[in-house]
Amino acid sequence: MKKIILVMLVATAFTSCKTSSLYSGGYQQQNQTQTVLSSSNFNVLGSFTGTATEKILTGNITNKEGIISQAKAKMLENAKSAGIELIGSRALVNVSVDLIETKKRISATMTAEIIEFK
C-alpha cells in the first residue's frame, strides 16, 4: 500500500498543466471580407507594429486575447501618431500576430498594413 501511494505521489509530482508550445493557436483570420483586386485600386499608407508585454504571475496566463487587443490598440496608436487613422475606405491588411511566451512573461506583437481604397 505504501509503494502504491509513493508511486502515485511521484507520478503527480512529475505532471504539469503548463503547455510546452510557445503558440497555442486559435487566432485565425481577423475578418472575413474577401476583395478581388484585379487592378490597383488602393494605396498602401504604411506598415505599423504594436507590442504588448505582461508578466505572468500565476502558473499560466489565460487571457491571451486581451494581450492581443492591447497590441492592436498600440499599433493603431502608432498609426495615429503618424497621421493615419482607420476612417472611411481604409482597412487593415496582412495582419499577423506573434506570441512569445516564457515562464515569466508573455509578449504579443501585431503587425499590419493600412491601405486606402480609391
N, C-alpha and C positions, 0 to 999 in steps of 0.2 A: 504494500500500500504506500509506503514512504517513497519507493522508487517511482511509482506512477505519479505521485504528487510532484516529486523532484523533476521528472521528465516534462510534466505539464508546465511547471514554472519556468524551466529553461526554454521551452518552446514559446511561451508567452513573452519572455524577455527578448527573444530574437525577432519577434514580429514588429511591424511598424505600420502606421497608417499614412505615412508620407509617400507620395508618388516619386518615382525616380526620373520621370520625364520633366524636361525644362518647359515643354509646351504641352498643355493639356487639351488643346483644341477647343472646338466649339465656336469659333469666330469666323463664320463663313462670310459670304458676300454681304457688304453693308447695305446695299439697296438692290432692288430687283428690276430697275429700269434698264432696258436694252435699247441702244440707239445705233442705227445703221449710219455709218459715216462714209458715204460714197464720195463725198467731196470735202474739201477743207472748209467747213462752215463754223469753225471755232478758233479761238485764240487761247493759247496757254498763258496764263497770267503769272504762274510761278509754282515752285515746289516748296512745300513747307513741312516742318517737323515739330512735333511736340513730345516731350518726355515727362513722365511722372514716376516717382520712386517712393516706395513706402517701406517702413521697417515691418518685419513680421514678428509680432510679439508672442504669439502662441505657436503651436506646432505647425500650423498650416494657415494660409490665407484663403478665404472662401469667396471674397468679393473681387474677383479679377475683372468683372465688367465695370466696377466702379473705378478702378485704376485706369482702365482703357478710356473711360469717359473723361477722366482728368487729363489724360494725354491728348485727347481730341480737343478739349477746351483750350489747352495751352497751344496746340497747333493753330487753332482759329485765332487765338490772341496774337500769335506771331504774325499771322497773315494780316490781321487788322493793323498791327503796328507798322507793317509795310505798305499800308494804304489799300488793302484788298479785303473786301467783305463778301460774304455769300448773300448777294441780293440779286433779284431779277433772274436773268438767264445764266447764272454762274452755278457751277457744280463741282463737287469733289470727285476726282477720278484717280485710278491707280492707287487705291487706299491699301496700305499694308500696316499690319500691327505686329510688332516684335515684342515678345515677352522674355525677360531674363529673370530667372528665379534662383536665388541662392538660399542658404539656410537662414540668413538674417534679413535679406532684402528681396523685394520684387520690383522690377522696373519694366514699364511699358513705354514703347516708343511708337507713335503713329506718324506715318509719312503719307502725304497725298499731294496731288497736283490740283490746282484750281484752274478750271477752264471757263471761258465765256462764249456762249453761242452767239453767232452774228444774227 
